[in-house]
Amino acid sequence: MTTQYYTASSLDGFVATEDDSLEWLFPLGDVKEAGYPAFIAQVGAIAMGASTYEWMLHHSDKVVEDSGSAWPFTQPCWVFTHRVLPGIDGADIRFVQGSVQDVHPAMLEVAAGMNIWIAGGGALAVQFHDAGLLDEAIIQIGSVTLGQGKPLFPRRATNPPWRLLSVRQIGSGLAELHYALPGR
Protein backbone atom coordinates (compact mmCIF):
# COMPACT_ATOMS: atom_id res chain seq x y z
CA MET A 1 0.00 0.00 0.00
CA THR A 2 1.48 3.33 -1.06
CA THR A 3 0.36 6.93 -1.12
CA GLN A 4 1.06 8.17 -4.65
CA TYR A 5 0.99 11.56 -6.35
CA TYR A 6 -0.06 10.66 -9.92
CA THR A 7 -0.27 13.66 -12.22
CA ALA A 8 0.85 15.30 -15.45
CA SER A 9 3.06 18.33 -15.85
CA SER A 10 4.28 20.61 -18.62
CA LEU A 11 8.01 20.67 -19.40
CA ASP A 12 8.33 23.81 -17.30
CA GLY A 13 6.69 22.27 -14.25
CA PHE A 14 3.02 23.29 -14.28
CA VAL A 15 0.04 20.96 -13.83
CA ALA A 16 -2.51 23.55 -14.97
CA THR A 17 -2.66 27.07 -16.32
CA GLU A 18 -3.18 29.97 -13.94
CA ASP A 19 -6.97 29.64 -14.49
CA ASP A 20 -6.87 25.86 -13.73
CA SER A 21 -7.17 24.77 -17.37
CA LEU A 22 -5.97 21.31 -18.40
CA GLU A 23 -6.69 21.80 -22.09
CA TRP A 24 -2.95 21.72 -22.85
CA LEU A 25 -2.83 18.06 -21.79
CA PHE A 26 -5.59 16.47 -23.88
CA PRO A 27 -3.86 16.57 -27.31
CA LEU A 28 -0.75 14.85 -25.92
CA GLY A 29 -2.08 11.32 -25.59
CA ASP A 30 -4.71 8.84 -24.57
CA VAL A 31 -5.08 8.20 -20.84
CA LYS A 32 -5.39 4.47 -21.55
CA GLU A 33 -1.93 4.43 -23.15
CA ALA A 34 -0.54 6.13 -20.06
CA GLY A 35 -1.22 3.11 -17.87
CA TYR A 36 -4.07 4.81 -16.05
CA PRO A 37 -6.38 1.75 -16.09
CA ALA A 38 -3.73 -0.36 -14.33
CA PHE A 39 -2.95 2.49 -11.92
CA ILE A 40 -6.56 3.18 -10.89
CA ALA A 41 -7.23 -0.56 -10.42
CA GLN A 42 -4.74 -0.47 -7.51
CA VAL A 43 -6.30 2.61 -5.85
CA GLY A 44 -8.55 2.16 -2.82
CA ALA A 45 -8.97 5.82 -1.82
CA ILE A 46 -8.45 9.24 -3.40
CA ALA A 47 -7.37 12.57 -1.90
CA MET A 48 -8.27 15.57 -4.02
CA GLY A 49 -7.92 19.32 -3.63
CA ALA A 50 -10.85 21.68 -4.05
CA SER A 51 -9.50 23.16 -7.31
CA THR A 52 -9.28 19.73 -8.95
CA TYR A 53 -12.78 18.85 -7.75
CA GLU A 54 -14.16 22.16 -9.04
CA TRP A 55 -12.45 21.57 -12.41
CA MET A 56 -14.29 18.25 -12.64
CA LEU A 57 -17.59 19.95 -11.81
CA HIS A 58 -17.03 22.75 -14.35
CA HIS A 59 -15.94 20.29 -17.06
CA SER A 60 -18.57 17.64 -16.44
CA ASP A 61 -19.18 17.26 -20.19
CA LYS A 62 -15.51 16.28 -20.68
CA VAL A 63 -15.65 13.94 -17.66
CA VAL A 64 -18.78 12.21 -19.03
CA GLU A 65 -17.27 12.02 -22.53
CA ASP A 66 -14.08 10.39 -21.22
CA SER A 67 -15.57 8.11 -18.57
CA GLY A 68 -19.29 7.73 -19.33
CA SER A 69 -20.19 9.07 -15.89
CA ALA A 70 -20.44 12.39 -14.05
CA TRP A 71 -18.04 10.95 -11.45
CA PRO A 72 -15.44 8.59 -12.92
CA PHE A 73 -14.32 6.96 -9.66
CA THR A 74 -15.72 4.05 -7.67
CA GLN A 75 -13.27 4.69 -4.83
CA PRO A 76 -14.14 6.95 -1.89
CA CYS A 77 -12.72 10.45 -2.41
CA TRP A 78 -11.72 12.92 0.30
CA VAL A 79 -11.90 16.49 -1.04
CA PHE A 80 -9.80 18.88 1.03
CA THR A 81 -11.54 22.26 1.04
CA HIS A 82 -12.35 25.32 3.12
CA ARG A 83 -15.42 26.08 1.02
CA VAL A 84 -18.86 24.53 0.77
CA LEU A 85 -18.96 22.56 -2.48
CA PRO A 86 -21.82 20.64 -4.10
CA GLY A 87 -21.75 16.86 -4.08
CA ILE A 88 -22.34 14.56 -7.04
CA ASP A 89 -25.24 12.11 -6.88
CA GLY A 90 -24.11 8.55 -6.31
CA ALA A 91 -20.46 9.47 -5.60
CA ASP A 92 -18.70 8.65 -2.33
CA ILE A 93 -17.22 12.10 -1.73
CA ARG A 94 -16.15 13.22 1.74
CA PHE A 95 -15.48 16.93 2.17
CA VAL A 96 -12.82 17.54 4.82
CA GLN A 97 -10.85 20.37 6.34
CA GLY A 98 -7.69 20.35 8.36
CA SER A 99 -4.49 18.38 8.39
CA VAL A 100 -3.80 15.54 5.98
CA GLN A 101 -2.26 13.75 8.99
CA ASP A 102 -5.68 13.72 10.66
CA VAL A 103 -7.48 12.36 7.57
CA HIS A 104 -4.86 9.87 6.33
CA PRO A 105 -5.68 7.11 8.89
CA ALA A 106 -9.31 6.99 7.72
CA MET A 107 -8.14 6.83 4.12
CA LEU A 108 -5.80 3.94 4.96
CA GLU A 109 -8.60 2.06 6.65
CA VAL A 110 -11.02 2.49 3.74
CA ALA A 111 -8.32 1.71 1.15
CA ALA A 112 -7.94 -1.70 2.85
CA GLY A 113 -4.41 -2.41 1.63
CA MET A 114 -4.78 -0.71 -1.73
CA ASN A 115 -3.04 2.54 -2.73
CA ILE A 116 -4.06 6.12 -1.98
CA TRP A 117 -3.96 8.52 -4.92
CA ILE A 118 -3.19 12.20 -4.40
CA ALA A 119 -5.13 13.53 -7.42
CA GLY A 120 -4.64 16.93 -8.93
CA GLY A 121 -2.41 19.78 -7.91
CA GLY A 122 0.86 20.08 -6.08
CA ALA A 123 -0.43 22.04 -3.09
CA LEU A 124 -2.12 18.95 -1.66
CA ALA A 125 0.81 16.68 -2.60
CA VAL A 126 3.15 19.02 -0.68
CA GLN A 127 0.99 18.64 2.43
CA PHE A 128 1.27 14.83 2.25
CA HIS A 129 5.02 15.13 1.55
CA ASP A 130 5.64 17.47 4.47
CA ALA A 131 3.70 15.16 6.80
CA GLY A 132 5.90 12.21 5.71
CA LEU A 133 2.92 10.45 4.11
CA LEU A 134 3.85 10.58 0.41
CA ASP A 135 5.59 7.42 -0.83
CA GLU A 136 5.77 7.85 -4.61
CA ALA A 137 5.31 10.34 -7.41
CA ILE A 138 4.29 9.26 -10.92
CA ILE A 139 4.58 12.26 -13.20
CA GLN A 140 3.80 12.34 -16.90
CA ILE A 141 5.77 15.18 -18.47
CA GLY A 142 4.06 16.68 -21.51
CA SER A 143 5.94 18.12 -24.47
CA VAL A 144 4.61 21.67 -24.00
CA THR A 145 5.52 24.71 -21.92
CA LEU A 146 2.96 26.90 -20.21
CA GLY A 147 5.15 29.77 -19.01
CA GLN A 148 3.16 30.10 -15.81
CA GLY A 149 0.40 28.34 -13.94
CA LYS A 150 -0.16 25.94 -11.05
CA PRO A 151 3.19 24.37 -10.10
CA LEU A 152 3.79 20.63 -10.05
CA PHE A 153 5.32 20.80 -6.57
CA PRO A 154 5.19 24.32 -5.09
CA ARG A 155 8.11 24.06 -2.70
CA ARG A 156 11.77 23.19 -2.67
CA ALA A 157 12.51 19.48 -2.09
CA THR A 158 16.21 18.94 -2.78
CA ASN A 159 17.72 16.96 0.04
CA PRO A 160 17.58 14.05 -0.06
CA PRO A 161 16.63 13.80 -3.74
CA TRP A 162 13.79 11.61 -4.92
CA ARG A 163 14.90 8.21 -6.24
CA LEU A 164 14.02 7.53 -9.89
CA LEU A 165 12.43 4.08 -10.27
CA SER A 166 11.55 4.14 -13.98
CA VAL A 167 11.14 6.21 -17.13
CA ARG A 168 8.66 5.31 -19.86
CA GLN A 169 7.74 6.96 -23.16
CA ILE A 170 4.01 7.35 -23.82
CA GLY A 171 3.31 8.10 -27.47
CA SER A 172 5.19 11.03 -28.95
CA GLY A 173 4.15 13.64 -26.40
CA LEU A 174 4.62 12.25 -22.87
CA ALA A 175 7.34 10.76 -20.70
CA GLU A 176 6.37 9.09 -17.43
CA LEU A 177 8.77 9.43 -14.50
CA HIS A 178 8.19 7.20 -11.46
CA TYR A 179 9.92 8.23 -8.23
CA ALA A 180 10.16 6.86 -4.71
CA LEU A 181 10.35 9.62 -2.15
CA PRO A 182 13.16 9.78 0.43
CA GLY A 183 12.82 7.31 3.25
CA ARG A 184 10.42 5.11 1.27
DRENVO-904528 format. One record per residue: residue number from 1; residue in one letter; y, z, x of N, C-alpha, C in turn. Coordinates in steps of 0.02 Angstrom, whole numbers, plus 50000, padded with zeros to 5 digits. Each point is the difference from the previous one (the first is absolute). Layout:
residues N
<NUM, "A", <Y, Z, X>, <Y, Z, X>, <Y, Z, X>>
...
//
This chain:
residues 184
<1, "M", <49941, 50000, 50042>, <50059, 50000, 49958>, <50062, 50000, 50044>>
<2, "T", <50043, 49950, 49990>, <50061, 49997, 50040>, <50060, 49989, 49954>>
<3, "T", <50057, 50022, 50024>, <50064, 49986, 49966>, <50032, 49943, 50038>>
<4, "Q", <50010, 49943, 49965>, <50020, 49938, 50032>, <50065, 49973, 49971>>
<5, "Y", <50043, 49978, 50045>, <50061, 49963, 49980>, <49983, 49927, 50007>>
<6, "Y", <49991, 49966, 49944>, <49981, 49929, 49997>, <50059, 49963, 49971>>
<7, "T", <50030, 49955, 50041>, <50061, 49967, 49978>, <50009, 49934, 50037>>
<8, "A", <50053, 49965, 49983>, <50020, 49939, 50035>, <50071, 50010, 50026>>
<9, "S", <50015, 49965, 50054>, <50066, 50006, 50031>, <50021, 49931, 50026>>
<10, "S", <50066, 49990, 50002>, <50026, 49940, 50033>, <49995, 50010, 50076>>
<11, "L", <50010, 49946, 50038>, <49998, 50005, 50073>, <50050, 50051, 50026>>
<12, "D", <50056, 50007, 49966>, <50051, 50047, 50024>, <49995, 50069, 49967>>
<13, "G", <49943, 50015, 49970>, <49986, 50069, 49980>, <50024, 50023, 49933>>
<14, "F", <50005, 49955, 49951>, <50021, 50020, 49933>, <49946, 49985, 49949>>
<15, "V", <49988, 50048, 49954>, <49950, 49989, 49948>, <50030, 49968, 49938>>
<16, "A", <50064, 50005, 49992>, <50035, 49971, 49943>, <50072, 49986, 50019>>
<17, "T", <50033, 49958, 49962>, <50071, 49988, 50011>, <50040, 50062, 49979>>
<18, "E", <50064, 50000, 50013>, <50041, 50057, 49982>, <50001, 50014, 49925>>
<19, "D", <49986, 49949, 49958>, <49997, 50010, 49928>, <49927, 50004, 49975>>
<20, "D", <49955, 50021, 50045>, <49929, 50012, 49985>, <49960, 49938, 49981>>
<21, "S", <50022, 49941, 50019>, <49963, 49939, 49984>, <49942, 49991, 50049>>
<22, "L", <49944, 49976, 49972>, <49941, 49982, 50039>, <49987, 49925, 49999>>
<23, "E", <50047, 49963, 49973>, <49991, 49927, 49992>, <49985, 49965, 50066>>
<24, "W", <50024, 50027, 50056>, <49987, 49970, 50066>, <49925, 49999, 50017>>
<25, "L", <49962, 50046, 49971>, <49930, 50008, 50017>, <49953, 49951, 49965>>
<26, "F", <50015, 49983, 49938>, <49952, 49962, 49959>, <49981, 49932, 50029>>
<27, "P", <50045, 49962, 50031>, <49979, 49935, 50027>, <49956, 50004, 50062>>
<28, "L", <49993, 50059, 50029>, <49966, 50006, 50065>, <49924, 50002, 49995>>
<29, "G", <49972, 50013, 49942>, <49927, 50002, 49996>, <49975, 50031, 49936>>
<30, "D", <49936, 49993, 49991>, <49965, 50026, 49941>, <49974, 50070, 50016>>
<31, "V", <50014, 50048, 49956>, <49980, 50069, 50010>, <49924, 50006, 50009>>
<32, "K", <49962, 49956, 49969>, <49927, 50003, 50006>, <49978, 49982, 50072>>
<33, "E", <50036, 49955, 50032>, <49985, 49982, 50070>, <50016, 50057, 50047>>
<34, "A", <50046, 50044, 49979>, <50023, 50054, 50043>, <49951, 50059, 50001>>
<35, "G", <49945, 49995, 49965>, <49952, 50055, 50000>, <50017, 50054, 49949>>
<36, "Y", <50049, 49987, 49958>, <50020, 50050, 49950>, <49942, 50021, 49955>>
<37, "P", <49959, 49955, 49974>, <49946, 50023, 49956>, <49953, 50051, 50033>>
<38, "A", <49983, 49989, 50063>, <49958, 50047, 50036>, <50037, 50066, 50012>>
<39, "F", <50065, 49995, 50016>, <50041, 50060, 50012>, <50003, 50043, 49936>>
<40, "I", <50020, 49970, 49944>, <50011, 50039, 49939>, <49935, 50028, 49973>>
<41, "A", <49943, 49969, 50015>, <49935, 50026, 49978>, <49984, 50067, 50033>>
<42, "Q", <50032, 50015, 50056>, <49989, 50063, 50036>, <50052, 50054, 49983>>
<43, "V", <50047, 49984, 49956>, <50055, 50045, 49983>, <49982, 50041, 49938>>
<44, "G", <50008, 50066, 50005>, <49987, 50045, 49944>, <50062, 50029, 49970>>
<45, "A", <50057, 49995, 50035>, <50064, 50026, 49975>, <50057, 49963, 50034>>
<46, "I", <50056, 49994, 49966>, <50058, 49964, 50026>, <50062, 50045, 49998>>
<47, "A", <50039, 49998, 50053>, <50066, 50032, 50002>, <50051, 49944, 50003>>
<48, "M", <50050, 50004, 49957>, <50049, 49946, 49995>, <50069, 50030, 49994>>
<49, "G", <50049, 49969, 50032>, <50069, 50021, 49992>, <50030, 49970, 49937>>
<50, "A", <50055, 50030, 49979>, <50033, 49978, 49938>, <50024, 49928, 50004>>
<51, "S", <50025, 49978, 50057>, <50025, 49931, 50006>, <49944, 49950, 49990>>
<52, "T", <49942, 50013, 50029>, <49943, 49955, 49992>, <49978, 49999, 49927>>
<53, "Y", <49997, 50058, 49969>, <49981, 50004, 49929>, <50050, 49961, 49957>>
<54, "E", <50064, 50010, 50013>, <50051, 49964, 49961>, <49996, 49924, 50012>>
<55, "W", <49983, 49979, 50061>, <49991, 49929, 50013>, <49945, 49973, 49955>>
<56, "M", <49945, 50037, 49994>, <49944, 49978, 49958>, <50021, 49996, 49927>>
<57, "L", <50040, 50048, 49978>, <50025, 49998, 49930>, <50045, 49939, 49989>>
<58, "H", <50046, 49988, 50046>, <50048, 49946, 49993>, <49969, 49930, 50009>>
<59, "H", <49943, 49997, 50033>, <49966, 49937, 50013>, <49932, 49999, 49965>>
<60, "S", <49999, 50027, 49940>, <49936, 50005, 49964>, <49968, 49932, 49987>>
<61, "D", <50041, 49948, 49992>, <49972, 49933, 49990>, <49960, 49978, 50062>>
<62, "K", <50026, 50014, 50059>, <49965, 49983, 50063>, <49937, 50042, 50006>>
<63, "V", <50004, 50065, 49983>, <49942, 50044, 50003>, <49945, 49975, 49954>>
<64, "V", <50018, 49982, 49938>, <49951, 49975, 49952>, <49970, 49933, 50024>>
<65, "E", <50043, 49956, 50026>, <49977, 49935, 50026>, <49949, 50009, 50056>>
<66, "D", <50013, 50047, 50045>, <49957, 50010, 50058>, <49936, 50040, 49984>>
<67, "S", <50006, 50047, 49953>, <49944, 50046, 49988>, <49969, 49995, 49931>>
<68, "G", <50036, 49969, 49953>, <49975, 49998, 49931>, <50015, 50062, 49960>>
<69, "S", <50039, 50046, 50028>, <50014, 50063, 49967>, <50070, 50025, 50018>>
<70, "A", <50030, 50039, 49955>, <50065, 50028, 50014>, <49997, 50052, 50056>>
<71, "W", <49942, 50030, 50009>, <49989, 50049, 50055>, <49936, 49979, 50036>>
<72, "P", <50004, 49978, 50061>, <49942, 49969, 50033>, <49951, 50049, 50031>>
<73, "F", <50010, 50065, 49991>, <49958, 50049, 50034>, <49958, 50040, 49951>>
<74, "T", <49939, 50014, 50018>, <49957, 50045, 49961>, <50005, 50072, 50028>>
<75, "Q", <50023, 50006, 50061>, <50004, 50065, 50033>, <50060, 50039, 49973>>
<76, "P", <49995, 50067, 50000>, <50059, 50040, 49984>, <50055, 49988, 50051>>
<77, "C", <50062, 50000, 49977>, <50057, 49987, 50043>, <50052, 50055, 49992>>
<78, "W", <50019, 50030, 50057>, <50053, 50050, 50001>, <50064, 49964, 50020>>
<79, "V", <50050, 50000, 49957>, <50065, 49969, 50014>, <50048, 50056, 50018>>
<80, "F", <50024, 49998, 50062>, <50047, 50049, 50025>, <50070, 49979, 49980>>
<81, "T", <50033, 50041, 49959>, <50066, 49981, 49974>, <50041, 50062, 49983>>
<82, "H", <50066, 49990, 50000>, <50046, 50052, 49977>, <50033, 49978, 49934>>
<83, "R", <49977, 49944, 49974>, <50028, 49973, 49938>, <49947, 50000, 49945>>
<84, "V", <50022, 49996, 49939>, <49954, 49992, 49944>, <49985, 49925, 49994>>
<85, "L", <49937, 49982, 50005>, <49979, 49930, 49996>, <49951, 49991, 49942>>
<86, "P", <50000, 49940, 49970>, <49953, 49988, 49945>, <49929, 49992, 50027>>
<87, "G", <49952, 50020, 49959>, <49930, 49989, 50017>, <49978, 49931, 49979>>
<88, "I", <49937, 49984, 50012>, <49970, 49937, 49980>, <49938, 50018, 49959>>
<89, "D", <49996, 49974, 49940>, <49944, 50016, 49956>, <49933, 49987, 50034>>
<90, "G", <49956, 50048, 49996>, <49932, 49993, 50027>, <49994, 50013, 50074>>
<91, "A", <50054, 50012, 50035>, <49998, 50011, 50073>, <50000, 50075, 50015>>
<92, "D", <49961, 50019, 50051>, <49998, 50069, 50022>, <50054, 50009, 50053>>
<93, "I", <50061, 50014, 49977>, <50058, 50007, 50044>, <50025, 50072, 49994>>
<94, "R", <50009, 50032, 50057>, <50022, 50070, 50003>, <50066, 50003, 50037>>
<95, "F", <50053, 50015, 49965>, <50067, 50003, 50031>, <50008, 50069, 50031>>
<96, "V", <50017, 50001, 50065>, <50005, 50063, 50037>, <50064, 50002, 50040>>
<97, "Q", <50021, 50061, 50014>, <50056, 50013, 50044>, <49977, 50048, 50054>>
<98, "G", <50038, 50004, 50053>, <49984, 50049, 50051>, <49963, 49972, 50059>>
<99, "S", <49971, 50045, 50038>, <49968, 49984, 50063>, <49934, 49963, 49992>>
<100, "V", <49988, 49951, 50043>, <49936, 49966, 50000>, <49944, 50049, 50018>>
<101, "Q", <50016, 50051, 50040>, <49950, 50051, 50019>, <49975, 50037, 49938>>
<102, "D", <50044, 50010, 49952>, <49980, 50036, 49939>, <49957, 49957, 49954>>
<103, "V", <50010, 49934, 50001>, <49965, 49954, 49955>, <49935, 49974, 50031>>
<104, "H", <49997, 49994, 50066>, <49943, 49971, 50034>, <49933, 50032, 49982>>
<105, "P", <49995, 50066, 49995>, <49935, 50030, 49982>, <49973, 49975, 49933>>
<106, "A", <50043, 49992, 49951>, <49978, 49974, 49934>, <49977, 49928, 50007>>
<107, "M", <50034, 49961, 50041>, <49980, 49931, 50011>, <49932, 49997, 50034>>
<108, "L", <49989, 50043, 50049>, <49935, 50002, 50034>, <49944, 50016, 49951>>
<109, "E", <50013, 50048, 49957>, <49949, 50020, 49952>, <49982, 49943, 49952>>
<110, "V", <50051, 49967, 49974>, <49988, 49945, 49953>, <49969, 49940, 50035>>
<111, "A", <50020, 49987, 50062>, <49972, 49943, 50038>, <49926, 50009, 50014>>
<112, "A", <49976, 50061, 49999>, <49928, 50015, 50006>, <49966, 49963, 50058>>
<113, "G", <50029, 50007, 50060>, <49970, 49970, 50059>, <50022, 49929, 50015>>
<114, "M", <50036, 49970, 49954>, <50027, 49932, 50012>, <50068, 50007, 50033>>
<115, "N", <50030, 49944, 50018>, <50064, 49999, 50036>, <50059, 50011, 49953>>
<116, "I", <50056, 50022, 50031>, <50064, 50005, 49965>, <50045, 49946, 50029>>
<117, "W", <50031, 49962, 49956>, <50044, 49945, 50020>, <50073, 50021, 49989>>
<118, "I", <50039, 49997, 50054>, <50072, 50008, 49995>, <50026, 49930, 49987>>
<119, "A", <50021, 49986, 49938>, <50020, 49933, 49979>, <50075, 49994, 50000>>
<120, "G", <50024, 49945, 50028>, <50071, 49986, 49996>, <50037, 50013, 50064>>
<121, "G", <50057, 50032, 49994>, <50048, 50005, 50053>, <49986, 50054, 50052>>
<122, "G", <50037, 49994, 50055>, <49992, 50044, 50057>, <50025, 50071, 49990>>
<123, "A", <50047, 50011, 49955>, <50026, 50068, 49990>, <49945, 50048, 49980>>
<124, "L", <49956, 49980, 49956>, <49944, 50043, 49980>, <49949, 50005, 50056>>
<125, "A", <49985, 49946, 50035>, <49953, 50002, 50055>, <50024, 50048, 50054>>
<126, "V", <50065, 50002, 50014>, <50028, 50046, 50049>, <49987, 50072, 49980>>
<127, "Q", <50007, 50015, 49936>, <49987, 50069, 49976>, <49928, 50020, 50014>>
<128, "F", <49952, 49956, 49986>, <49930, 50014, 50015>, <49989, 50007, 50075>>
<129, "H", <50031, 49956, 50039>, <49995, 50003, 50073>, <50026, 50066, 50026>>
<130, "D", <50059, 50019, 49980>, <50032, 50061, 50025>, <49961, 50063, 49980>>
<131, "A", <49964, 49996, 49945>, <49959, 50057, 49978>, <49931, 50000, 50033>>
<132, "G", <49986, 49950, 50043>, <49935, 49995, 50034>, <49945, 49977, 49955>>
<133, "L", <50016, 49965, 49946>, <49952, 49979, 49950>, <49983, 49925, 50002>>
<134, "L", <50034, 49961, 50042>, <49989, 49928, 50003>, <49951, 49984, 50056>>
<135, "D", <49944, 49969, 49982>, <49947, 49985, 50048>, <50005, 49931, 50030>>
<136, "E", <50016, 49950, 49958>, <50000, 49930, 50021>, <50059, 49962, 49970>>
<137, "A", <50017, 49946, 50034>, <50049, 49952, 49974>, <49970, 49931, 50006>>
<138, "I", <50000, 49964, 49944>, <49976, 49930, 49998>, <50060, 49959, 49979>>
<139, "I", <50027, 49962, 50047>, <50063, 49965, 49989>, <49990, 49925, 50009>>
<140, "Q", <50017, 49963, 49948>, <49997, 49927, 50004>, <50070, 49975, 50016>>
<141, "I", <50007, 49970, 50058>, <50065, 49977, 50024>, <50008, 49927, 49979>>
<142, "G", <50052, 49987, 49960>, <50015, 49933, 49976>, <50044, 49962, 50048>>
<143, "S", <49993, 49935, 49999>, <50035, 49956, 50047>, <50070, 49981, 49977>>
<144, "V", <50038, 50051, 49978>, <50070, 49991, 49979>, <50041, 50059, 50026>>
<145, "T", <50065, 49990, 50004>, <50045, 50055, 50015>, <50047, 50009, 49941>>
<146, "L", <50019, 50062, 49987>, <50044, 50014, 49944>, <50070, 50021, 50022>>
<147, "G", <50008, 50021, 50062>, <50065, 50018, 50025>, <50021, 50071, 49982>>
<148, "Q", <49983, 50021, 49941>, <50013, 50068, 49978>, <49957, 50014, 49939>>
<149, "G", <49995, 50062, 49981>, <49960, 50018, 49942>, <49971, 50069, 50005>>
<150, "K", <49943, 50011, 49967>, <49966, 50064, 50000>, <49952, 50002, 50060>>
<151, "P", <50010, 50046, 50046>, <49960, 50000, 50061>, <49926, 50018, 49989>>
<152, "L", <49958, 49971, 50042>, <49929, 50013, 50000>, <49985, 50075, 50011>>
<153, "F", <50034, 50029, 50048>, <49989, 50070, 50017>, <50067, 50027, 50024>>
<154, "P", <50039, 50031, 49955>, <50070, 50016, 50015>, <50010, 50063, 50042>>
<155, "R", <49965, 50004, 50055>, <50012, 50053, 50048>, <49966, 49982, 50066>>
<156, "R", <50020, 50032, 50052>, <49970, 49988, 50066>, <49933, 50035, 50004>>
<157, "A", <49949, 49965, 50022>, <49933, 50029, 50011>, <49972, 49968, 50063>>
<158, "T", <50019, 50029, 50058>, <49982, 49968, 50063>, <49949, 50038, 50042>>
<159, "N", <49994, 50064, 49990>, <49958, 50039, 50044>, <49960, 50052, 49962>>
<160, "P", <49935, 49995, 50000>, <49960, 49948, 50031>, <50000, 49937, 49958>>
<161, "P", <49988, 49942, 50032>, <49999, 49937, 49962>, <49939, 49996, 49954>>
<162, "W", <50008, 49959, 49949>, <49943, 49986, 49955>, <49948, 49960, 50039>>
<163, "R", <49937, 50008, 49983>, <49945, 49966, 50034>, <49979, 49939, 49959>>
<164, "L", <50006, 49941, 50031>, <49981, 49937, 49966>, <49925, 49995, 49995>>
<165, "L", <49975, 49993, 49937>, <49928, 49993, 49988>, <49979, 49928, 49995>>
<166, "S", <50042, 49957, 49969>, <49982, 49930, 49993>, <50061, 49958, 49983>>
<167, "V", <49993, 49935, 50014>, <50049, 49949, 49982>, <49962, 49943, 49967>>
<168, "R", <50028, 49975, 49945>, <49965, 49946, 49964>, <50052, 49951, 49973>>
<169, "Q", <49988, 49936, 50009>, <50043, 49948, 49972>, <49980, 49988, 49928>>
<170, "I", <50051, 49994, 49956>, <49988, 49985, 49929>, <50040, 49936, 49985>>
<171, "G", <49965, 49946, 49992>, <50033, 49936, 49988>, <50047, 49983, 50058>>
<172, "S", <50053, 49962, 49984>, <50047, 49981, 50053>, <50063, 50042, 49999>>
<173, "G", <50004, 50048, 49954>, <50063, 50037, 49994>, <49996, 50075, 50009>>
<174, "L", <49940, 50028, 50010>, <49994, 50073, 50005>, <49954, 50021, 50057>>
<175, "A", <50016, 50055, 50031>, <49956, 50033, 50048>, <49992, 50072, 49977>>
<176, "E", <49937, 50023, 49996>, <49987, 50069, 49979>, <49987, 50043, 50060>>
<177, "L", <50039, 50054, 50006>, <49991, 50049, 50053>, <49973, 50064, 49969>>
<178, "H", <49947, 50027, 50029>, <49969, 50061, 49974>, <50005, 50053, 50054>>
<179, "Y", <50034, 50055, 49984>, <50012, 50054, 50048>, <49970, 50065, 49976>>
<180, "A", <49977, 50041, 50049>, <49985, 50069, 49987>, <50060, 50040, 50026>>
<181, "L", <50021, 50049, 49962>, <50057, 50040, 50021>, <49979, 50054, 50049>>
<182, "P", <50046, 50024, 50042>, <49983, 50050, 50050>, <49965, 50061, 49970>>
<183, "G", <49949, 50022, 50035>, <49962, 50059, 49978>, <49948, 49984, 49949>>
<184, "R", <49992, 49936, 49983>, <49951, 49981, 49948>, <49941, 49965, 50031>>
//
